[in-house]
Amino acid sequence: MKKLTIFFVIAFLSLPFFASSQEASRNGILDNWSINVNGGSSLFWGDLRQYDYYPVYNYENERKIAFGFMLTKKLSSAFELRGQLIRGDLAGTRRIKASYFNGEFNEYNVNLTLNFSRLIYGDNPCRRLNLYGIAGIGFIDFRSLKKGLGSETFINSRGYSSQGTVKEKMQTESILLTGFGLKYRLDKRFELNLENIWTGVNSDDIDATREGHKYDILTYTSLGLTFKFNLRKNPSAFVDCGDRVKSKDKKATLGEPDYVEDPAVKAEREAMAEKIKALETRVDNQDAKIKELEIQVKALPSDVNVDALRESIYKSIMDTLKRNPINMTMTSGYLQFSVFFDVNKFNIKEEENTKIAAIAEHLKNNKNLKLKITGNCDQTGSIEYNLYLSNKRAEQVYNVLVNKYGIEKNRLSLEGKGKNDPFSGNYYSVNRRVDFIEQ
């Protein structure tokens, strides 16, 4: 047990270093704390244990009540460090030995949790349900009284005076614990969690009996409620899922098809969509004019400087478009179209595919051209979630260019700016976009 404890402590202390250094640098010491209260049942596994759920006598019920409290510090999206206190009762019966015991315990432990859902499905700060593992070390204080089954005669005790009549100081032993849990995210501050923890005790004394089991074990199955708090009022400490979404505006999980959009936001989005559509029509008209002018240029006399004339025509058209306040970005003399997205979504809308197709055609016609695909979000929601969402938007456009149109990967790069580069302070819909920046 001693060697196992040393190995466990080394592994336990080294686990946090696997947490992302980038995440650690963003989070201050006062960020990402939470408290949890929980309650459930405790169950003893040892020498005095009947291993069934059909007690003959009332005092044979081996499942007892326990409750706990936790203070948690989130180290990264994968790891959490927790300090835990569990208080409860224990009981066990052995009919063949004609004896039973009742006891009480206080458990103090420090444990780490590892988010398995993140490892399997990737990092999504707005995932509702997460599975995690638990491992920790600590101490347990216990007191127990062993009596004859049916006769109620005193047999043995721990933490009691002679004959088990007066309570004395509890006996203390070291423990190792492991377990697993499920947590369900209610909103940015509250979570429900269901846990099952197995605690191995460095003792065979909990049931006041030393026989076949070298180490006693107890389990704690609990349901808890977590409240997250933010001591330094850091706006990035909480994940606010959605670009412009509040709990009162939805009936479904964020991002699901049956999400109900706020009417005012919907009206604003539709109005902006009309403006963007009108601008696209203007751009199409300009493209037609360009083609017409190019035909005329080809018919010019040979002594005319065609390149200079073409540059002058393009400059005139671009200057006209640039004066329009809708999201048009000029980079290296090339007009960049943005791909726009709905609230809290990163799937590409059907009407936006023509823009990506145009970019792909331009890339094929300009073999040396390289583009940076830059994702953006509007100004609402947390920094953490908007960075995630902006990266997903950029990845979707990247995948279409590479997988559908065969653009070489080395000609494209990705960047997620979150909500750091808004185009408009009033029209949020134009900020939910992907830009193409010439490299």
C-alpha positions, 0 to 999 in steps of 0.5 A, a space after each residue: 500500500 505504501 508503494 502504491 500511495 507514493 506512485 499515486 501521489 507522483 501521478 496525481 501531482 503531475 496530472 495538472 501539467 498536462 493542462 494547456 499552457 494557453 488556457 492557464 495563461 488566460 485564467 487568473 488565480 481568482 477565475 473559474 472557481 465553484 462550490 458544490 453541495 451534494 448528498 446521497 448514500 454511502 456503502 461499506 465493503 469489508 469483513 462485516 458485509 452481507 453483500 445483499 440488499 434484503 436485510 432480515 433485521 431493521 439494523 441490517 440495512 447497509 446503505 446509509 446517508 451521506 452528504 458532502 461539500 466541494 470547492 473546485 478550481 478549473 485548471 483547464 478545459 480538461 482538468 479540475 482540482 477539487 477539495 472535498 469533505 464528505 460526512 456520513 454513516 456506515 453499517 455492515 452485517 455478517 449473519 454467519 458471524 452473528 455480528 454487525 456494526 454501525 459507524 460514522 466517518 468524515 472524509 477529507 480529500 483532494 482530487 483531480 477530474 479529467 473530462 473524458 467527453 473533451 478527449 473523445 469529442 473535442 473541446 466544446 465549452 457549451 456541451 451540455 453533458 460531460 463524462 469525467 473521471 476522478 482520482 484523489 488522495 486524503 484522510 478519513 476519520 471514523 468511529 464504529 461499534 460492533 455488536 452481536 446480531 440479535 443479542 445486541 451484546 458489545 463485541 468491539 469498537 473503534 473510537 469508543 471507550 471500553 464497552 462502547 459507551 462513550 465516544 472518544 477521538 475518531 481513528 484517522 487513516 490515509 485514503 486513495 479514491 477513484 470514481 467517475 461522474 456525469 455533469 449537466 450544464 444548466 446555464 453559465 453558472 449552474 451544473 448538476 452532477 451525479 458521481 460515484 466515488 470508491 475510497 480505499 482505506 489504509 486500514 482494516 479497522 472501519 468495521 472493528 473487525 480484522 479478518 479477510 480484508 486487508 483494506 476496507 473500502 467505502 463508496 459514496 454515490 451522490 447527486 450535487 448542485 454546482 454554482 460557479 463564481 467569478 471573484 475578479 469579475 473577469 468577463 471571459 470566466 464564463 461561457 455564454 453560449 451563443 452570439 446574441 442568445 439569452 436563456 429566455 430567448 430559446 426553447 431548445 438547446 443552443 445551436 439546435 434546429 428548433 432554436 427560437 430566435 428573438 423577433 427583434 434580432 430576426 428582423 434586424 438580420 433579415 433587414 441586413 440580409 436584404 441590404 447585403 443582397 442588394 449590394 451583391 446585385 450591385 457587385 454582379 452588375 459591376 462584374 458585368 461592366 468589367 467584362 464588357 469593358 474588357 471586350 472593348 479594351 481588346 478592340 483598342 488600337 495596339 498603341 494604347 497602354 491596355 494594362 494602365 487602362 485596365 488598372 484605371 478602370 478597376 480602381 474606379 470600380 473598387 473605389 465606388 464599392 469601397 465607399 459602401 459601408 457593408 463589409 467589403 475588405 480591400 487587400 492588395 487590390 483584391 476585393 474580398 467577399 465575406 461569408 455570413 453566418 446565422 446566430 450561434 451557427 457555423 454551417 454554411 448557408 446555401 446562398 453563401 456557397 456562390 461566394 466560396 465558389 468565386 474565391 475558389 475560381 480566383 485561386 485556381 486562376 492565380 496559382 501563386 495566391 495564398 489566402 488567410 481564412 479569418 472567422 469572426 463573431 458578433 460582440 455578444 457572448 464570452 471570449 472563450 466561446 466566440 473564439 471557438 465559434 469563429 474557428 469553427 466557421 473558418 474551418 467550415 469554409 476551409 474544408 469546402 475550398 479543400 475538399 470540394 474545389 481541390 484547393 491546395 492546403 498550403 495555400 490556405 491558413 486559418 485564424 479565429 478572431 472571436 469578437 475582437 474585429 467587429 465590422 459594425 457596432 450596430 448591425 451584429 449580423 455583419 460581424 458573424 462572418 468569415 473574411 478572405 485576406 490575401 497573404 
